[in-house]
Amino acid sequence: MSHSVIFSPEALEQLVELFQFIAHSGSPVIATGYTEAIVSCCEGLATFPHR
């Protein structure tokens, strides 16, 4: 059975806000890595939904 991960508009907005906060406090490179890791982990639920 194939699953899909759908980000709600609120979740996407929170990711953008998190990126902006980290980019401002640290650096855009760190913010990119951090937010991409969150998205990647969430998208991994499509393959392993019970994780």
N, C-alpha and C positions, 0 to 999 in steps of 0.2 A: 504494500500500500504506500503510495506516494503522499507525502505531506508537504505543505508549503508554510512559510513564515511570512506573515503580513504585519508590517509595522503600522501602528495606529498613527494618526496625525499628531497626537499628543506625544507619543514616544519619539517621533522624528523631531519634533520641536525641542524636546528635552535633550536629545543628542546634539542638536545644534547649539543649545545653550551651554551644555557641558563642554563642547568643543571650544566655544568662545571663552568660557571661563578659564579653561586650562591654557589656551593659547595666550590669553592676556596675562595669566599668573606665571606661566612657564614659557612655553614656546609652541608655535604652530606644529612643529614636527612631533613633539610629544603628544599634543592634542590629537593629531591625526592618528598616531599609533594607538592611542588609548581608545578613541571612539571606533576605529576600525576593528579593534579586538572585540569590543562589545557587539558590534554588528555581526562579526564572524561567528562569535559564540552563539548568538541568537539564531543565525541562519543554519548553524549546525543542528538545531532542533528538527529541521526538515528531514535529516538523515536518521537522527537518534532522538525521537520525540519524547522518550521516557527518561532521558538523561537528566 
